[in-house]
């Protein structure tokens, strides 16, 4: 059983490794009952809290790490609220609008409206409420690059809760709170890295959990298909075929093709081509690599073949893609 969990983690590493992930802490809060906050990330009410990652085009996930007390989290008026307690980590992978309240009958004020009157910045303590029972949390976001990152967030449950008791998450939260409370040199970088760790730890918790999973998450739990995914992500430039992948994971060609297609909702060749093109789009951001070199790194010996496939996936040639994406990035830098 332990070997299966190790395999899932290895596959997770291979899949997440190339994805650019950035964590941002929005606020360290201390609420006192009664209190209620609503979160809508399109709200621009507080520029000091609407940092660059919040107002960009990259997909966002939201997290709330509960340090003290309990509250109700609700996605919309028709959804059943989720009660969370001290030590719980809540993640909303698609940053859906939601509210947090000390009790169900309390009205919720927009978070950015409350934050607008706070002059201390996201790393200082934001206080709000009616003076009753305390509730403390760290709120933040994870931004991921469009493409593979967006696809990943779309596969996750609308609300993910890592309950108190996970020792790794607990230790990470302890260090994160300590760094926010006593900032020093490099605090901003440390906080961002710790936020990244929280996201990966939460994802690992979901994959290793006992609840039924679907799609990519279910495939990662499957010993043979999870291994095949890891191979494709670790060595995308290899000359993979259905036969070679099936042999690597110990399945017949037919069984491997059928199981992969059932779990991933697409055949292995199509999945591999899509991953290669996503990797190619990142490689083309590196000015020292030629188009031919980028194609070779993702498994295409012929530049013409690479250009054709890239254009089919991205709607434009590699050269046009590089001009459209890289030049604006240089100007912004």
N, C-alpha and C positions, 0 to 999 in steps of 0.2 A: 504493500500500500504506500509506503514512504517513497518508493521509487517513482510511483505515478505522480505524486506531488512534485518531486524534483523535476520530472519531465515537464510538467506544466510551467514551473517557474522558468526553466531553460527556454521553453517556447516563448513565454512572455518576454524574456530578455531579448530574444532574437527579433520579435515583432516590434517591441517598443524602442529598441536601440536606435534605429534611424529616425524616429519621430522626434521633432523638436517640441519639447514640453517646457513651459515656464509657469512657475507658481508665483502668485502675488497675494500678499496679505492686505485686505481692504481695511480691516479694523480689528482692534482688540477691545471687546465691549464688556461693560458691567451693567446689567439691567436689574431693576428692582420692581417687583410686582406692584400693581398690574402694569404690564408693558406688552407692546406688540409692534412688530416691524414687517413691512412688506418689501420684497426684493424684485426689482425690475431693472435688468442691466442696460436697457435702452434709455433709462432715465439719465439725463445729463445735469441733474440739479446741483451736483457738487463737483466742480471741476477738480478740486484737490484730491478727491477720491476716484475720479474717472481718469485713471492713468492710461498711458498709451495702449496697453494691452486690452483695456476695457473697451476702447472706442475703435479698435481696429476691426479687420475683417476675419481674424482668426477665430475658429470655434472656441467657445468657452464652456468650462464646467465650473460649478460653484461648490465650495465646501464650507461647513460649519463644524468646528471642533468644540465640543461642549466641555468646559473646564469645571463648572460648578452648577448645581441646580438641575432643573428639567424644564422642558417646554413642549409645545405642540408645533409640528411642522406640517404645513398643508400646501399642496400644489395649486388647487383651485377650490371654488366653493362647493363643488359636487364631490370632491375626493375626500376619502376618510383621512383624518389627521394621523400623523405618526408621532408617538410620544418618544422623546429622546431624553437621555439622562447623562449625568456627569461621566466623562470618559468615552462617550459615543462620538463617532466621526460620521457626519452626514455628507454625502456627495450627490449633487444633482448634475449628471453628466452633460445635459443639454441646456443648463442654466435656465430651466423653465421658471417663469414667474412663480413666486411662492411667498408664504408668510410664516412667521414664527411668533408665537404668543405664549404668555404665561398661563393663560386659560382660554377656553374656546369662546367665551363671551366678551373678550377684550378686542377692541378695534385695533387695527394695525396702521401705523404711520409709515410712509415711504422711507426706506433706509437712507437714501441720499438727502432727503429733506432734513432728517435728524442730523446726519453727518455734516450738512452745510454749516451748521452753527458751531462745529467743532474745529478748533484752530490748531490742534496739536499734531495733525497728520496721522496717517494710517497706523504708525507703530505706537502711538500713545493711546491711553485708555479713553474710550468713548463711553460716557455714562448717560443713562436714560431710564426713566421709569417713575413709579409712584412711591418708592421708599420701603416696599415690603421685602419679601423673600428674594435673596440675590440669585442672579443667573449670570455666569461669565462664559464667554465664547471667543474664539478666534475665527473671523470670517475672511474668506479669500476666494480667489479664482485660480483655475488652471487654464492656460491658453495652449492650444495645440495647433500645429500647422494645418492648413486646409489640405484636403485630399485624404491621405491615410489616417491623419488624426481625426478628421471629421467622421470618417467611416467607423473608426474605433468607438467614438463617443455614441454614435448612432446605434451600436450593438448593445449598449449597456442598459440596465434597468433605469427607469426614470428617476428613482430614488435608491441610493445605495447607503446602507447603514452598517458600519463596522462597530459592533457593540463593545462596550467597555470590557476589558479583560484580555484583549489582544496585546501581548506584552510588547511587541515591536512598535505598534501604533502608540501605546501608552508612553514608551520611552521617547519616541520622536516628539510627541506633544509636550512632554516635560522639557525637553531641550529647546523646543520652539518657544514655549512660554518664557523660559528663563532668558533666552536671547532677546525677546521683545521687551521684557521687563527691565533688563540691564544691558542695553545696547552698547556696543563697542565698535572697534574698527572691523569693517567687513560685515557688519550686522545685516545689511540689506541683501548681500549675496548669500549669507548663511540662511536667512529666512526663506529666500526663494528656493534654495536647494532642499531645505527641509519640507517645504510645501510640495515640491516634486515627489519626494519620498513618500509623503502621505498618500498621494494619488496612486502610486504604484503599489503601495501596501494595501490600499483598499481594493484595487483591482485583483491582486493576488487573493485577497480574502474571498471575493466573490467567486473566483474560479475554483478555489479549493473548497468552497462551501458545498453543502449537500443539496441545495435547491436545484431543480431541473434547469438546465441552460439550453440555449439554442444558438445556431449559427456558429460564428467564429469562436465564441466562448465554449460551446460544446465540443467543437473540434479540438480545442486545446486540452480538453479533459480526456480525449480519446488518445490512447497510447500511440497507435500507429500514425494516425492523421496528425496529431500534435507534433510528432517527430518530423513528419514530412513538411509541415509548415515551418518548423525551425530550420530545416535544411534549405528550404527555398529562400528564407530570409537571411540566413547566415552566409550562403554562397549563391547569390542570385545570378552570377555570371557563369555558373557551371552549365553544362549541356544536359539539363534535366529533361527527361521524358517520363511518360507514365510508367514505362517498363523499369527505368532505372530507379525512380522513386519507390515503386512497389517493391523492388528487390531490396532497397535500403531498409525499408520498414517491416519486411517479412510478410508481405501479403501478395496474393496473386494479382496479376494486372487487372482482371475484372473486378475482384473484390475491392481493391484499392480505389479504382475509378468510381465504382458505385458508392462506396462509403464517403469518399471525399466530396463527391457531387451532392450527396444527400445532406451532409453536414454544412457545407459551404454554399450550397445553392448555385454552384457553378463548377465546371470541370477544372481539373488541375492546370491545364495549359492556359486557360483564360485567366485564372487567378495569378499564375506566375507572370504572364505578360503584363497584367495590371500592376503588380508589385515592381516589376522591372521598370515600367514607365514612370512610376512614382519616384523610384530611386533616381532614374535618369533626370527627372526634373530638378532634383536637388543637386546632382552632379553638374548640371549645366550652369548652376549659380557660381561655380568655381571657375574664374576666368583663365586659370592656367591649363585647364583641360580643353582639348579640342572636341568638336562634335563626334569625331571618329573615336577618340579615346573614351568619351562618356559611353558611347554605344558598346565598345569592347568590354567595358567594366560590367555592363549588365547583360553580356552574353551574345552580342551581335558582332560577328567577324566582318560583315559587310556594312559599310556606312549607309549605303542606299537602303538596305533592308531595315536598318535602325530608323532612318528618317521616315520611311513609309509607316512603320508601326507607331512611331511617336506621333506622327501627324494624325493617324487614325484615332489615337487615344486623347490627344490634347487639342486637336482641331487646328494645329499650326505646326510648321516645321521647327526643329530644334533651334535653328538660327533665329527665327522670329520670336520664339519663346524666350530665348536668352536676351534678345534686345528689349523685349517688353518688360521682363522681370528684373534683370540684373542692373540695367541702367538707372531705373528709378531708385533701386536700393542703394546704389553708389551715391546718387544725388542726395538721398536722405541722410546717408552716413556722413 
